[in-house]
Amino acid sequence: MALPSTLRPPTPAGDPVAVRASSCPTEDLPDLLRGALAELVAQVPGAAAASLTTVLAPRARLRPWLAVGTGAAELDDLQALVGRGPAVLAATTGEAVSTGDVWADPRWRLAAGPGRSPVRSALALSLPGAARARVVLTMLAPGDEMVGPEAAARTTAAVPDLASAVGVVRARQEVAELQVALSTNRTIGAAIGVTMATRQLTYDAAAQLLRRISNDTNTRLGDLADRVLRDGVVPEPPG
């Protein structure tokens, strides 16, 4: 018989990240992945920073996700802004992308400004997963360490466990977001019912009124619905 979750022994820290990701609280998942990235940086000789980004098909739009170490977040933000860089190329080609100088590489021509990231070499690997939203691991170093065979071997060896952990984290976050959305939709539906009863409106007219109040007061529709249910009163639209 399975033990209740509160009585199960804690998962040892040495277990694969995916195992830990399957059991830790949802709110702790980003920190868990951030810790895994920090461990990987410590294991790869010369590495100083690392990041996970999501590249969305079909336009290869990069979205920064998690970063550790100096310079990783700044480089991800720049790639998201200009739409090119090692992470974008790794996602679109499905191949490992390495460079000894992320700023001078002619494949993406990133502008080198005064506030640029201090990193120089990079190794970007697209993790296995859905093609519509590729997750890319990027390892960074201030010198040319990321173009060496040892860095590539150690980073590649970490990919299976990291990819499994990313899959678990994304699945759990999607479930959590869906639960929030369903709860919010139920709340909005109930608030529409209150509006119909108190204002003698049809369903469509009541929904339109709440949307108008939401827009005019710059209030999230879910928050407005919570207020209507709490107070039992539909506020007057401004103006």
N, C-alpha and C positions, 0 to 999 in steps of 0.2 A: 504493500500500500504506500502511495506517495505521501511524503510528509507535507504538511502545510508549509507555504512559502516562508512563514515567520520562523519555522523550526529547522529549515534547511541550513546546513553549514555554509559559511560564505565561500564563494568561488576563490580558489587560490589566485594570487596576483600573477603567477607564472603561467596560467592557462591562456590559450589563445584569446586575442582581443574579441573575436566574434562570440566566444562563449560568455565573456564578461558583458558584452553588449546585449546579450539576450536576457540578462537577468537584472541589470542595474536599473534604477529609476529612470524614467524617460527624461527628466530634467537634467540628469547627469550624463546623458549620452554625448553631448558636445565635448565636455571635459574628458571623457573617456577616450574619444578619438584624438583630442589634442594631446593627451598623454602618450598615446601610441605613436603619434608623429614625433614627439620629443624623444621617445626611446629610439626611434629609427634614426633620427639625427645623430644621437649619441653613438649608434652602432656603425654608421658609415664614415670612414676616415675623411676628414676635411670638411664634412658637411656642417653648415652653420644654421640652416633654416630649412623649413619644408612647408608645403601647403597642400590642401585639397581644394580643387575648384570643380564646378559643374559647368560643362559646355553643352548648351542646348542646340539640338538640330532643329531645322535644317540650316539656320543662318549662323551657326557656330558662335552663339552669344555666350560669353563667359561670365559666370557668376561666382565671385569669391565665396568660400565656405568657411574653411578653418585654416589658420596659419600659426606657425610657431617660429621663433627666431627673428632676428633683425633683418628687415628688408623683404620678407616673403609677402606680407600683406600689401606693401607698397607696389611690388611688382604685379601682383594679381589685380590690384585696382587699375594699374596702367593698362594691362592687357584687356580688362573689361571695358575701359574707356575707348581704346583704339581698335579693338576687335582682332588683334593678332599678337603672336608671341609663342613661346615654346609650348605652353599648355594648350593653346588653341590648335596648333599644328599637330600635337600628339593626339588630340581628340578627333580631328578630321581625317587623319591618315591611319590611325590605329597602330602606329609604330612608335618606338622609343625615339625621343628627340633629345639630343645632347648638344651643348654648345660651350665653347671655352670662353666666350664673351657675349653675354646676352644682349649687350648694347650695340655691338658692332656687327652682329650676325645679319647678313643681307636677306635672310629668309623672312624677316619680319620688320626690320628697320625701326626699332623702338627709339624714340627721341630721348636723348640723354640731357636732362635738365639738371639744374643745380641741386634739386632735391631728390635726385634719383636714388633708388635702392642701392645699398653698398655691395650687393651681391654681384658676382661676375659670371661664374660658370653655372650651368643648369642642366638637370636631367629630368625630363618629363615623361611619365608613363601613363597611358590610358588604362584604367582598371577595367576588368571584365564587368559587363552590366548592360543595361538598356541603352541602345544606340541613340535614343531620343534625348538622353540626358547623361552624357559620359562624365564620369568622375575621373579627374586627372590628378595624379600624385606628382608633385614637382619638388625635387631636391636641389638645394642651392648652396653655393660656397663662395667665399670672397676671392679665392684664387681659381686655378684651373682643375681643382680636384674632381669635379663632377664629370669630366670626360675620361677618366681612367677606368680600366676594366674592373678593378676591385669595387669601386663605387657602384658601377652598373650591376655587378654580381650580387652585392649585398642588398641593393635596393630591389632588384628583381626577385630575390629570394623572399623578401617581405611582402610581395604583392598578393599572393593567395590569401594569407590571413587577413591582411588589411582590406582586400576586396570583399571578403566574407563579412568582416565587421561593418564595412560601409553599407553592404546590402541589408544587414540586420538593422542598423541605425536608421536607414532611410525608410525601411518598411515600418518600423515602430513609430517613426515620426509621422508618416503618412496616416497611420491608424489614429494617432493622437489628434492630428489635424482634422481628420474626418469626424471623430467624435465631437470635437469642438464645433465643427460646422453643423452637424446634426442637432446638437444641443441649441445652437444659435438659431437654426431654422425653426425648431419647435417653439422657441421663445418668441420669435418674430410672428409666427403663426398665431400664437396665443394673443399677442398684442394687437394683431389685426382683428381678432375676434372681439376684444375689448373695445376697439375703435368702432367696429360695426355696431355694437350694442349701444354705446354711449352717444355716438353721432348719427345713428340711424342711416348708415351708409351700406352700400353693397361691398362685397369683398374687394373688388378691383379699386373702388373709390377709397376704401379705407387703407389699402396698401399704398395707393398713390399719395394719400395724405401723409402717411408716416414717412415715405421716401422724401416728400417735399420738406417736411420738418427736419429730417435728418440732414438734407443738403443745405437748407437755409441756416441751420444752427451749427453746421460743421461737426455733427455728432454721428458716431457710428450707429448704423441702424440697429445692431444688436444691443448697444448700450441704451439707445432710446427705448427699445422694446422692454428691456429690464426695468427701466424707470416707469413705463406705463403699467407694467404688471405690479410693481411694488406700490405705486401710488394709486392705481386704479383710475388715473386721470390722463387724458390725452392732452398735451400742451397745445396752446394755440400757436399756429404758424406765425413767424415774425412778419411784421408789416401788415 
